[in-house]
Amino acid sequence: MREWIGKCSSCGRDVYCENGFFAGEQKNGKLLCENCAASQEEN
């Protein structure tokens, strides 16, 4: 099952909950997709 959560605050991609797992992160009150969250961790 795939449920839409919202848009990534960085790149605008759709973020989903897939089979009960949140496919992204929430940092400082902002929703981030997996790619943007990983990019921020690298910096």
N, C-alpha and C positions, 0 to 999 in steps of 0.2 A: 504494500500500500504506500502511496506517495501523497503527502499533504503539503500544500504550499504554505510557507511560514511568512515570507515577505521578500523584500528586495535587499541585496547587499548594499550597504551604505557607501561602499567604496567604488564598486564597478557597475552596480545596477542589475546584476544577474539575479535570477530567482533563486531563493533558498528554500529547500524542502526538508521535511521530516520523512525519511524513507524507512519503512518497516520498523518504526519505533525509534530510529536513531536520527538525531539532529545532524544534518549534513552541512554544518557550518559552525560558527561560534558567535557568541555575544560578548563583546568587550567594551567596557566603559559605556554601556547602554546602547551600543551600536551593533547591528546585525551584519555579520561578514560571511561571505561564502568561504569554502575551504581554501581556495586559491589565494584569496586576499589575506586570510588569517595566517596562512603559511608564509606569505611574503612579509607580513609584519613581524613574525617571529624571527625571520632571518636578519632583519634590520636591528 
